[in-house]
């Protein structure tokens, strides 16, 4: 792996860590947690919706 690629990956990881630290400090902490919880619930509902009993039946020809 080249030095440039290592540097780019390192900067990406460091930037993500800084963003997470900024979002989880101060008055943004509650808003961020609420947002993440809402999106997680939306994802759960989307996956649960696709698992209906009718979809589980296999139709053979």
Residue, then its C-alpha position, 0 to 999 in steps of 0.5 A: x500500500x502506498x504512502x499516499x493511500x495510507x495517508x488518505x485512509x488515516x485522514x478519513x478515519x481521523x475526520x470521522x472520529x472528529x465528526x463523531x466527537x463533535x456531534x456527541x458533545x454539548x447540546x448536539x448530543x441529545x439531538x444526535x442520539x434522537x436522530x440515530x435512534x429514529x433512523x435505526x427504527x426506520x431501518x428496522x421497520x423497513x426490514x420487518x415490512x419485507x418479511x411478510x408471510x406471503x413473501x415467505x411462500x415459495x411458488x413452484x411451477 
